[in-house]
Amino acid sequence: MNNIASWPARIGVKPGDVVLLMADLKRMAWTAARASARFHPEVLLAAFVDAVGPEGTLLIPTYTFHLQNGDAFDVRRTMGTSGALGNAALGLPAFHRTPHPLHSFAVAGRDAVRLATSKELDSFGPGSPFAYLHQNKGVLVTLDQSVNDTFTHGHFVEQGERVSYRKQRWLEIQYTDVSGHSELRRYSIFAKSAGHHMDFSPLDAELTRAGVLERGEVDGSNWIRIDLRAAYPVVAANLERGGAQGVHQFRWSWWLRDQVKSAVGLFRKLNKNHVSDAVGKA
């Protein structure tokens, strides 16, 4: 684990690259502990910031896509739920956070301020970090994670192809911006309908055959590198083809599960609001 500074170059990252980085830090910490060492995520982040250089851009997911209509989000303080690496990045001065409350990123490098000041209201819209990655030939680099665990970019392809099982959904979020100002804002996401499920695992083999996925190993960690723009037509073809190896599936049992989950969530929210109103009147 002492060679982390060399990892980006060994994975093929060069100065000026646009990189989306995701990693399983628990496995890295365990590997370091076996070698009687300690793993520090800041070292990994610094290695990739240095590798892309001032002309490159590094993005780390800090998603909070679990938020529902009426929930609160503070771009300065709300921690991401997409892994410890993003939360570590949020604590470093080199990184800025993009504003969308459901799919935000910690960003460092050339276009960090541009992305952090975007007015895009749609998670996967034309002004989103996902569109930026596509337009700027970004690469996804994963460490000790699978394609299925990390390929959120597949939803950008779904929106671009206007798949029938997803619809634009708007949410009202109590939003606090970088200046501390709070107000109710509306944001949207291309959300899937009940009963539909995504499993991007089949893309591993398909992207490899297409020559847009590479894999290897660095000091005990397995890496995957995906050219996101070149991956778009491969994913689009899979969505159109469907079938047993399609990344999209539908089952009535999933539909029932989603309906029950939605009803339970609504009941809890109504009950929470009822309790809040009762406390306010006390």
Secondary structure, DSSP 8 states (H G I E B T S, - for coil): -TTGGGHHHHHT--TT-EEEEEE-HHHHHHHHHHTT----HHHHHHHHHHHH-TTSEEEEE---TT--TT-EEETTT---SS-HHHHHHHTSTT-EE---SSS-EEEEETTHHHHHT----BTTSTTSHHHHHHHTT-EEEEES--HHHH-THHHHHHHHTT-TTEEEEEEEEEEE-TTS-EEEEEEEEEEE-TTEEE--TTHHHHHHHTT-EEEEEETTEEEEEEEHHHHHHHHHHHHHH-STT-SEEE-HHHHHHHHHHHHHHHHHHHHHHHHHHHHHH-
